[in-house]
Amino acid sequence: MNAIHVLIDFESVQPEALAQMVPEKFHVSVFVGANQAKLSYEFAAAMQELGSRGQYVKISGVGMNALDFHIAYYIGRITIADPAAAIYIVSRDTGFDPLIQHLLSKRIKAKRFESVYEIPGLSPPPPALPPPTPTAAKPVTPKKPAQTASISTAPPRKPAAVAAKAKGAASVMVLTDPVAMVLTQLQKTKANKPRTVTALSNAISSVFHKKLSDIEVENLIKKLENQGWLKIDGKNIVYSLR
């Protein structure tokens, strides 16, 4: 596994971190200008993780291209110690390009990058998540007080269907009002049932307190006949109430 030597021009490029350079093939040299006194904690911590594969080179003097000459000197040392190593210069200074062309002509793998994350095999750190957007508190709707069930004092309603039952006989089928009401009244009269259509009409009218029209009374008699409770023979009526 050929080593990769990364030489960082810290006057030109200040990487945020070097966490992706932990693999053993990376060796990092950071060249710091004479007037640079501060490094970020993240960067320093990443350099510490490299152990002996990471080093700082502090430039002692101030002058044009002073840092560039220091980098060139260390490249010479690397090529002598490990000719098969790859040399990556991280800098925005295009003045390194002629030197890189010379190294390539000597069959030394070399290249300049403007960011450590342009180096093959490295990826930029994940973008920082934006701070959460504060959301307005939702208004709290007061709960309605629980309603207590009211107790009705009215008498219970009569069911819509009435079962008529003859003495000593089986139950008659359940019918809905108002037919059931007429049948109930006819069962009560027993032997004194109306025997003519006129008498039955008057009896039905009395059951409903004479609030039904003649047509409504006539329709009720027809329903009783259609359902088999009675049979009209001329003006007379024959019951089948059982």
C-alpha positions in Angstrom: 0.0 0.0 0.0 1.7 3.2 -1.2 1.7 6.1 1.2 0.0 9.4 0.5 1.7 12.5 1.7 -0.6 15.5 2.1 1.2 18.9 2.4 -1.2 21.6 3.5 -0.4 25.3 2.8 -2.3 26.6 5.9 -1.8 30.2 4.9 -3.9 29.4 1.8 -6.3 26.7 2.9 -7.6 26.1 6.4 -9.5 22.8 6.4 -12.2 22.4 9.0 -11.2 18.9 9.9 -9.1 15.9 8.8 -11.2 13.1 10.2 -11.3 11.2 6.9 -7.4 11.0 6.8 -7.2 8.6 9.7 -6.4 5.6 7.4 -2.7 4.5 7.8 -1.8 5.4 4.2 -2.2 9.2 4.9 0.7 11.3 6.2 -0.1 14.9 6.8 2.2 17.9 7.1 0.7 21.3 7.9 2.8 24.3 7.0 1.8 27.2 9.3 2.9 30.8 8.6 5.0 32.8 11.0 2.1 35.0 11.9 -0.5 32.3 12.2 -1.1 31.6 15.9 -4.5 29.8 16.0 -5.9 26.5 14.9 -9.4 25.2 15.3 -10.0 22.6 17.9 -11.5 20.2 15.3 -8.5 20.5 13.1 -6.0 20.0 16.0 -8.0 17.0 17.3 -7.9 15.4 13.9 -4.2 15.9 13.6 -3.7 14.4 17.0 -5.6 11.3 15.8 -3.0 10.8 13.1 -0.3 10.4 15.7 3.2 10.1 14.2 1.6 10.4 10.7 0.8 14.1 11.3 3.2 17.0 11.9 3.2 20.8 12.0 5.9 22.8 10.3 6.1 26.4 11.6 7.7 28.9 9.2 10.3 30.8 11.1 10.7 33.8 8.9 8.4 36.2 6.9 9.0 36.7 3.2 7.6 36.2 -0.2 7.2 32.4 -1.0 8.8 31.5 2.3 6.2 28.8 3.0 6.3 27.6 -0.6 10.1 26.9 -0.3 9.6 25.0 2.9 7.0 22.7 1.2 9.4 22.2 -1.8 12.1 21.1 0.7 9.9 18.5 2.4 8.8 17.2 -1.0 12.4 16.5 -1.8 12.9 14.6 1.4 9.7 12.5 0.8 10.7 11.5 -2.7 14.1 10.3 -1.5 12.7 8.3 1.4 9.7 6.9 -0.5 9.9 7.3 -4.3 6.6 5.4 -4.8 4.6 7.7 -2.5 1.9 10.1 -3.9 2.4 13.7 -3.1 -0.7 16.0 -2.8 -0.2 19.7 -2.2 -3.3 21.4 -0.7 -3.1 25.1 -1.7 -4.8 27.8 -3.8 -1.4 29.0 -4.9 -0.9 28.1 -8.6 2.9 28.8 -8.1 3.2 25.1 -7.2 2.0 23.9 -10.6 5.5 24.2 -12.3 7.0 22.1 -9.5 4.3 19.5 -9.9 4.9 19.3 -13.6 8.6 18.7 -12.9 7.8 15.9 -10.4 5.5 14.2 -12.9 8.3 14.3 -15.5 10.3 12.4 -13.0 7.5 9.8 -12.7 6.6 11.0 -9.2 2.9 11.0 -8.6 2.0 14.6 -7.6 -1.0 16.9 -7.8 -2.3 20.1 -6.3 -5.8 20.4 -4.8 -7.6 23.5 -3.5 -9.4 21.5 -0.8 -8.5 18.3 1.1 -11.9 17.0 0.1 -10.8 17.0 -3.5 -8.3 14.3 -2.8 -9.4 10.9 -4.2 -11.1 8.7 -1.6 -12.0 11.6 0.7 -15.5 13.1 1.0 -16.6 16.4 2.5 -18.1 16.3 6.0 -21.9 16.2 6.1 -23.5 19.6 6.1 -24.5 21.0 9.4 -28.2 20.6 10.1 -30.0 24.0 10.1 -31.3 25.0 13.5 -34.9 23.9 14.1 -37.5 26.4 13.1 -39.4 27.5 16.2 -43.0 26.6 15.8 -45.8 28.7 17.3 -47.5 27.1 20.2 -50.9 25.8 19.2 -53.8 27.4 21.1 -55.3 25.1 23.6 -59.0 24.7 23.2 -60.6 24.4 26.6 -62.5 21.1 27.0 -66.2 21.3 27.4 -67.4 20.1 30.7 -68.8 16.6 30.6 -72.5 16.6 30.3 -74.4 14.6 32.8 -77.3 12.5 31.6 -80.7 14.0 32.5 -83.3 11.7 34.1 -86.6 12.0 32.4 -89.8 11.8 34.5 -92.0 11.3 31.5 -93.7 7.9 31.3 -92.0 5.4 28.9 -93.3 5.4 25.3 -95.4 2.5 24.2 -93.6 0.2 21.6 -94.5 0.7 18.0 -95.7 -2.9 17.7 -98.3 -4.5 19.9 -98.7 -8.3 20.3 -102.3 -9.3 20.5 -103.1 -12.5 22.3 -106.4 -14.5 22.3 -107.5 -16.4 25.4 -106.0 -19.9 25.3 -104.5 -19.3 21.8 -101.1 -18.7 20.4 -99.7 -15.2 20.1 -100.9 -13.2 17.0 -98.1 -11.9 14.8 -96.8 -8.5 15.8 -98.1 -5.6 13.7 -97.1 -2.0 13.6 -99.4 0.9 14.6 -102.1 1.9 13.8 -103.3 -1.6 12.7 -102.0 -3.1 15.9 -104.0 -0.6 17.9 -107.2 -1.6 16.1 -106.5 -5.3 16.6 -105.9 -4.8 20.3 -109.2 -3.1 20.7 -111.0 -5.8 18.7 -109.4 -8.5 21.0 -110.8 -6.7 24.0 -114.4 -6.6 22.7 -114.4 -10.4 22.3 -117.9 -11.4 21.2 -119.1 -7.9 20.7 -117.1 -7.1 17.7 -118.5 -4.9 15.0 -120.3 -7.0 12.4 -120.7 -4.5 9.6 -118.4 -2.2 7.8 -120.2 0.9 9.2 -119.9 -0.4 12.7 -116.2 -1.2 12.3 -115.6 2.2 10.8 -117.2 3.9 13.8 -115.2 1.6 16.2 -111.9 2.5 14.5 -112.8 6.2 14.6 -113.4 5.9 18.3 -110.0 4.2 18.9 -108.4 7.3 17.4 -110.7 9.7 19.1 -112.3 10.6 15.7 -109.1 12.2 14.5 -108.9 10.1 11.4 -110.5 11.0 8.1 -113.0 8.7 6.4 -110.3 7.8 3.8 -107.8 6.9 6.6 -110.4 4.7 8.3 -111.2 3.0 5.0 -107.5 2.3 4.3 -107.1 0.8 7.8 -110.0 -1.6 7.1 -108.5 -2.6 3.7 -105.1 -3.3 5.5 -106.9 -5.5 8.1 -108.5 -7.4 5.2 -105.3 -7.7 3.1 -103.5 -9.0 6.1 -106.1 -11.7 6.7 -107.5 -10.5 10.0 -111.0 -10.1 8.6 -113.1 -10.7 5.5 -115.8 -8.4 4.2 -118.8 -10.3 2.9 -121.1 -7.7 1.3 -121.7 -5.3 4.3 -120.9 -7.9 6.9 -117.6 -8.8 8.4 -116.1 -12.2 9.3 -113.1 -12.0 11.7 -110.1 -14.4 11.6 -108.4 -13.2 14.8 -108.1 -16.8 16.3 
